[in-house]
Amino acid sequence: MTIIASISRFARKYIFSPEAVVLCVLALLVYNSLYHVQPLWKYLQRAKIKMQLKWSGKYDQIGIEAEREVTSEKNKASWELRKGNVATYAIQGRRPHMEDRFNVVNDLEHTETSIYGIFDGHGGEFAADFTEKTLFKSLMVRLLKSALEGEAENLTRVLTEEVLHVDSQLLSVEKATMEISGTTALVALLKNNVLTVANVGDSRGVICNKDGKAIPLSFDHKPQQLKERKRIKRAGGFISFNGVWRVAGVLATSRALGDYPLKEKQFVIAEPDILTFDLDDLQPQFMILATDGLWDCFSNEEAVDYIRERLDEPHFGAKSLVLQAYYRGSLDNITVMVVNFAAKNTPVKRPQVRRSSR
């Protein structure tokens, strides 16, 4: 009886105390909502769905079923765009909020430059919304100014400077308002058949070359990567494993814009990695830019193969790919942008943009 009594006193004092209960509830709230955290049971659920689909042979027969499931949920955001040779489809999916954003500018006047961008927010939609609007505006102003003044801009420098400038603006707003959200950024500039791609975070781009091979346009910034892990450690931070490796145990990407609490000590940074591609050499068929809601379920090669078979669809396969990722069990917002280089000179009578919240 003495042992039982001791255990009971210990439980009342340390496990079921009001302080312990409050701490547990706060930890669960942070764990489940702030930084793209996905509980273990959801990973198991997605794995189960994927295995069932494989065994049933329905991997490529789910477009209608997936769309019905997506559209049957009330108050779920679904965005789509068809603009020239670019098509985008985005869904809120199984997330409680839609935090993805995207934008496209085809052939910016006087600059002969096209701009494509994908932004995946976390901890709220503010950072992604702010970054999409501000970054596109600043890039357009700078490119247009240079063109009108007859100056040749280094696009690598332009992207680096503007991304960091927008991050500085975002952090100022977040500090003033106690906002804690952040966002990835994947932005591509196409000029004179040279593609310059800036990446911050774990959204990802891939291009299909003339031979149908997948060529990565970016590489995910993950905390467990040696370069990122060393940088975080030098800044005095740490990474830990909660479903996936996370900065300070909460954020699954090591680079992002915003994220004011983690940016203070440079545990997370906004410096972009930039790669340049000569499209005359690659002779690409198409390009895919997408948030990690897609890449959780598709490899680069799988996504390229999937789109290759569906380029004749109204959205160049973007909508089908999104719905397929959803049906495979993706738990995140999913946004896919496809740039169909073969259709560059194909006129579209009436570009359609629809953003709906059902």
Secondary structure, DSSP 8 states (H G I E B T S, - for coil): -HHHHHHHHHIIIIISSHHHHHHHHHHHHHHHHTSS---HHHHHHHHHHHHHHHHHT-TTS-HHHHHHHHHHSTT-EEEEEEETTEEEEEE-TTSSS--EEEEEEEEETTTTEEEEEEEEEESSSHHHHHHHHHHHHHHHHHHHHHHHTT----HHHHHHHHHHHHHHHHHHHHHHHT---EE-EEEEEEETTEEEEEEESS-EEEEE-TTS-EEES-----TTSHHHHHHHHHTT--EEESSSEEETTTBS-SB-EE-HHHHTTTSSB---EEEEEEHHHH--SEEEEE-HHHHTT--HHHHHHHHHTTTTSTTTTHHHHHHHHHHTT--S-EEEEEEEGGGTT---SS-EEEEEE-
